Amino acid sequence: MATKLQKAQAEVTRLWNLMCAEEGVPVDTKFVVFTSTNSHATAYNLAVKKFFRVRSQASQSVLRSSYQAVR
């Protein structure tokens, strides 16, 4: 079963692929400036924000667990 972090990362990847397809850009491109009219841009930006929030929460959870184990 996928974790919240894995799901968030998969959504970012899915939207990236859609944005690239709309612009005709290979998905393995490292740097892209998408047009302002890309229909997936807003959803992509929100997905990236969610990914970073979930990643931060996961990291804090690991740190708390480690701290409690040491105590």
TIVEXMI-476056 format. One record per atom (N, C-alpha, C): residue number from 1; atom name; residue in three letters; x negated, y negated, z negated. Coordinates in Angstrom, 3 decimals. Each point is the difference from the previous one (the first is absolute). Example, Ala and Ser with C-alpha at 12.3 -4.5 7.8 and 13.67 -1.06 7.14 Angstrom:
VONU:pos:site:code:x:y:z
VONU:1:N:Ala:-13.190:5.690:-7.800
VONU:1:CA:Ala:0.890:-1.190:0.000
VONU:1:C:Ala:-0.900:-1.200:0.000
VONU:2:N:Ser:0.350:-1.050:0.720
VONU:2:CA:Ser:-0.820:-1.190:-0.060
VONU:2:C:Ser:0.770:-1.090:-0.730
//
This chain:
VONU:pos:site:code:x:y:z
VONU:1:N:Met:-0.840:1.181:0.000
VONU:1:CA:Met:0.840:-1.181:0.000
VONU:1:C:Met:-0.890:-1.250:0.000
VONU:2:N:Ala:0.366:-0.956:0.808
VONU:2:CA:Ala:-0.790:-1.218:0.125
VONU:2:C:Ala:0.233:-0.930:-1.196
VONU:3:N:Thr:-1.067:-0.640:-0.414
VONU:3:CA:Thr:0.093:-0.966:-1.090
VONU:3:C:Thr:0.526:-1.326:0.541
VONU:4:N:Lys:0.337:-0.916:-0.908
VONU:4:CA:Lys:0.445:-1.335:0.417
VONU:4:C:Lys:-1.089:-0.686:0.821
VONU:5:N:Leu:-1.245:0.191:-0.418
VONU:5:CA:Leu:-1.113:-0.621:0.712
VONU:5:C:Leu:-0.127:0.561:1.414
VONU:6:N:Gln:0.121:1.309:0.131
VONU:6:CA:Gln:-0.077:0.618:1.322
VONU:6:C:Gln:1.148:-0.444:0.893
VONU:7:N:Lys:1.185:-0.131:-0.571
VONU:7:CA:Lys:1.157:-0.462:0.776
VONU:7:C:Lys:-0.200:-1.447:0.453
VONU:8:N:Ala:-0.506:-0.835:-0.888
VONU:8:CA:Ala:-0.237:-1.402:0.343
VONU:8:C:Ala:-1.055:-0.105:1.098
VONU:9:N:Gln:-1.049:0.803:-0.098
VONU:9:CA:Gln:-1.054:-0.014:1.016
VONU:9:C:Gln:0.532:0.507:1.339
VONU:10:N:Ala:0.840:1.009:-0.034
VONU:10:CA:Ala:0.584:0.535:1.235
VONU:10:C:Ala:0.889:-1.044:0.676
VONU:11:N:Glu:0.719:-0.778:-0.799
VONU:11:CA:Glu:0.852:-1.042:0.570
VONU:11:C:Glu:-0.836:-1.101:0.653
VONU:12:N:Val:-1.089:-0.389:-0.638
VONU:12:CA:Val:-0.901:-0.992:0.593
VONU:12:C:Val:-0.542:0.521:1.336
VONU:13:N:Thr:-0.423:1.246:0.018
VONU:13:CA:Thr:-0.530:0.598:1.227
VONU:13:C:Thr:1.065:0.067:1.089
VONU:14:N:Arg:1.203:0.402:-0.375
VONU:14:CA:Arg:1.100:0.097:0.968
VONU:14:C:Arg:0.284:-1.362:0.643
VONU:15:N:Leu:0.065:-1.034:-0.830
VONU:15:CA:Leu:0.286:-1.335:0.517
VONU:15:C:Leu:-1.172:-0.547:0.818
VONU:16:N:Trp:-1.227:0.295:-0.421
VONU:16:CA:Trp:-1.174:-0.398:0.779
VONU:16:C:Trp:0.082:0.594:1.404
VONU:17:N:Asn:0.332:1.283:0.066
VONU:17:CA:Asn:0.104:0.673:1.294
VONU:17:C:Asn:1.079:-0.634:0.867
VONU:18:N:Leu:1.126:-0.360:-0.601
VONU:18:CA:Leu:1.066:-0.659:0.752
VONU:18:C:Leu:-0.435:-1.383:0.487
VONU:19:N:Met:-0.699:-0.730:-0.847
VONU:19:CA:Met:-0.479:-1.332:0.398
VONU:19:C:Met:-0.986:0.108:1.151
VONU:20:N:Cys:-0.911:0.953:-0.110
VONU:20:CA:Cys:-0.985:0.193:1.067
VONU:20:C:Cys:0.684:0.406:1.306
VONU:21:N:Ala:0.968:0.890:-0.091
VONU:21:CA:Ala:0.704:0.445:1.204
VONU:21:C:Ala:0.713:-1.171:0.669
VONU:22:N:Glu:0.605:-0.845:-0.796
VONU:22:CA:Glu:0.713:-1.156:0.555
VONU:22:C:Glu:-0.944:-0.962:0.706
VONU:23:N:Glu:-1.234:-0.104:-0.502
VONU:23:CA:Glu:-0.984:-0.921:0.578
VONU:23:C:Glu:-0.875:0.661:1.065
VONU:24:N:Gly:0.103:1.327:0.122
VONU:24:CA:Gly:-0.845:0.704:0.954
VONU:24:C:Gly:-1.439:0.118:-0.458
VONU:25:N:Val:-0.186:0.115:-1.315
VONU:25:CA:Val:-1.331:0.063:-0.603
VONU:25:C:Val:-0.228:1.422:-0.525
VONU:26:N:Pro:-1.183:0.580:0.200
VONU:26:CA:Pro:-0.273:1.321:-0.575
VONU:26:C:Pro:0.109:-0.046:-1.532
VONU:27:N:Val:0.571:1.029:-0.602
VONU:27:CA:Val:0.216:0.003:-1.453
VONU:27:C:Val:-1.294:0.052:-0.802
VONU:28:N:Asp:-1.100:0.407:0.619
VONU:28:CA:Asp:-1.268:0.058:-0.732
VONU:28:C:Asp:-0.802:-1.297:0.092
VONU:29:N:Thr:0.630:-1.050:0.522
VONU:29:CA:Thr:-0.649:-1.310:0.066
VONU:29:C:Thr:-0.220:-0.517:-1.416
VONU:30:N:Lys:-1.190:-0.526:-0.267
VONU:30:CA:Lys:-0.358:-0.430:-1.359
VONU:30:C:Lys:0.501:-1.396:-0.344
VONU:31:N:Phe:0.124:-0.871:0.984
VONU:31:CA:Phe:0.458:-1.365:-0.266
VONU:31:C:Phe:0.952:-0.411:1.110
VONU:32:N:Val:1.172:-0.450:-0.377
VONU:32:CA:Val:1.013:-0.399:0.973
VONU:32:C:Val:0.678:-1.271:-0.490
VONU:33:N:Val:0.256:-0.907:0.900
VONU:33:CA:Val:0.865:-1.130:-0.292
VONU:33:C:Val:1.269:0.249:0.794
VONU:34:N:Phe:1.050:0.358:-0.714
VONU:34:CA:Phe:1.263:0.293:0.655
VONU:34:C:Phe:0.724:-1.298:0.339
VONU:35:N:Thr:0.865:0.061:1.008
VONU:35:CA:Thr:0.788:-1.182:0.347
VONU:35:C:Thr:1.019:-0.266:-1.110
VONU:36:N:Ser:0.415:-1.235:-0.095
VONU:36:CA:Ser:0.971:-0.378:-1.029
VONU:36:C:Ser:1.383:0.580:0.271
VONU:37:N:Thr:0.201:0.519:1.181
VONU:37:CA:Thr:1.309:0.558:0.353
VONU:37:C:Thr:0.062:1.522:-0.184
VONU:38:N:Asn:-1.049:0.613:-0.541
VONU:38:CA:Asn:0.010:1.450:-0.197
VONU:38:C:Asn:1.138:0.352:-0.955
VONU:39:N:Ser:0.885:0.858:0.447
VONU:39:CA:Ser:1.213:0.296:-0.766
VONU:39:C:Ser:-0.252:0.795:-1.283
VONU:40:N:His:-1.203:0.505:-0.188
VONU:40:CA:His:-0.308:0.803:-1.188
VONU:40:C:His:-0.865:-0.750:-1.010
VONU:41:N:Ala:-0.367:-1.232:0.302
VONU:41:CA:Ala:-0.946:-0.747:-0.837
VONU:41:C:Ala:0.505:-0.216:-1.420
VONU:42:N:Thr:1.234:-0.411:-0.161
VONU:42:CA:Thr:0.529:-0.260:-1.341
VONU:42:C:Thr:0.037:1.277:-0.825
VONU:43:N:Ala:0.495:1.071:0.581
VONU:43:CA:Ala:0.066:1.280:-0.714
VONU:43:C:Ala:-1.404:0.488:-0.347
VONU:44:N:Tyr:-0.953:-0.185:0.915
VONU:44:CA:Tyr:-1.379:0.425:-0.250
VONU:44:C:Tyr:-0.586:-0.769:-1.185
VONU:45:N:Asn:0.176:-1.316:-0.008
VONU:45:CA:Asn:-0.550:-0.815:-1.083
VONU:45:C:Asn:0.593:0.399:-1.344
VONU:46:N:Leu:1.296:0.265:-0.032
VONU:46:CA:Leu:0.636:0.452:-1.243
VONU:46:C:Leu:-0.518:1.371:-0.420
VONU:47:N:Ala:-0.204:0.892:0.962
VONU:47:CA:Ala:-0.510:1.343:-0.304
VONU:47:C:Ala:-1.419:-0.063:-0.554
VONU:48:N:Val:-0.820:-0.887:0.533
VONU:48:CA:Val:-1.374:-0.155:-0.499
VONU:48:C:Val:0.026:-0.521:-1.440
VONU:49:N:Lys:0.851:-0.983:-0.268
VONU:49:CA:Lys:0.117:-0.517:-1.370
VONU:49:C:Lys:0.429:1.115:-0.953
VONU:50:N:Lys:0.982:0.797:0.421
VONU:50:CA:Lys:0.464:1.104:-0.836
VONU:50:C:Lys:-1.120:1.013:-0.217
VONU:51:N:Phe:-0.763:0.310:1.059
VONU:51:CA:Phe:-1.109:0.946:-0.128
VONU:51:C:Phe:-0.997:-0.474:-1.050
VONU:52:N:Phe:-0.393:-1.269:0.065
VONU:52:CA:Phe:-0.966:-0.517:-0.967
VONU:52:C:Phe:0.568:0.003:-1.421
VONU:53:N:Arg:1.293:-0.291:-0.156
VONU:53:CA:Arg:0.615:0.030:-1.322
VONU:53:C:Arg:0.013:1.428:-0.559
VONU:54:N:Val:0.397:0.958:0.825
VONU:54:CA:Val:0.043:1.402:-0.429
VONU:54:C:Val:-1.408:0.509:-0.310
VONU:55:N:Arg:-0.974:-0.381:0.838
VONU:55:CA:Arg:-1.385:0.422:-0.241
VONU:55:C:Arg:-0.517:-0.558:-1.314
VONU:56:N:Ser:0.326:-1.245:-0.281
VONU:56:CA:Ser:-0.426:-0.617:-1.251
VONU:56:C:Ser:0.631:0.704:-1.196
VONU:57:N:Gln:1.285:0.326:0.106
VONU:57:CA:Gln:0.684:0.708:-1.080
VONU:57:C:Gln:-0.607:1.385:-0.221
VONU:58:N:Ala:-0.321:0.691:1.068
VONU:58:CA:Ala:-0.605:1.331:-0.110
VONU:58:C:Ala:-1.375:-0.095:-0.657
VONU:59:N:Ser:-0.761:-1.001:0.398
VONU:59:CA:Ser:-1.326:-0.187:-0.569
VONU:59:C:Ser:0.083:-0.305:-1.492
VONU:60:N:Gln:0.939:-0.851:-0.383
VONU:60:CA:Gln:0.166:-0.337:-1.419
VONU:60:C:Gln:0.427:1.222:-0.798
VONU:61:N:Ser:0.834:0.819:0.599
VONU:61:CA:Ser:0.451:1.217:-0.670
VONU:61:C:Ser:-1.161:0.952:-0.266
VONU:62:N:Val:-0.874:0.150:0.973
VONU:62:CA:Val:-1.179:0.852:-0.153
VONU:62:C:Val:-0.912:-0.552:-1.090
VONU:63:N:Leu:-0.183:-1.310:0.006
VONU:63:CA:Leu:-0.856:-0.614:-1.017
VONU:63:C:Leu:0.582:0.195:-1.400
VONU:64:N:Arg:1.326:-0.168:-0.128
VONU:64:CA:Arg:0.633:0.209:-1.309
VONU:64:C:Arg:-0.173:1.434:-0.467
VONU:65:N:Ser:0.180:0.945:0.906
VONU:65:CA:Ser:-0.157:1.417:-0.349
VONU:65:C:Ser:-1.420:0.298:-0.443
VONU:66:N:Ser:-0.967:-0.557:0.716
VONU:66:CA:Ser:-1.405:0.208:-0.340
VONU:66:C:Ser:-0.319:-0.602:-1.369
VONU:67:N:Tyr:0.532:-1.180:-0.247
VONU:67:CA:Tyr:-0.246:-0.668:-1.268
VONU:67:C:Tyr:0.573:0.821:-1.158
VONU:68:N:Gln:1.216:0.507:0.197
VONU:68:CA:Gln:0.637:0.778:-1.071
VONU:68:C:Gln:-0.746:1.314:-0.228
VONU:69:N:Ala:-0.558:0.586:1.031
VONU:69:CA:Ala:-0.743:1.251:-0.148
VONU:69:C:Ala:-1.281:-0.204:-0.799
VONU:70:N:Val:-0.595:-1.172:0.138
VONU:70:CA:Val:-1.252:-0.309:-0.689
VONU:70:C:Val:0.257:-0.317:-1.465
VONU:71:N:Arg:1.142:-0.556:-0.273
VONU:71:CA:Arg:0.325:-0.387:-1.390
VONU:71:C:Arg:0.089:1.216:-0.815
//
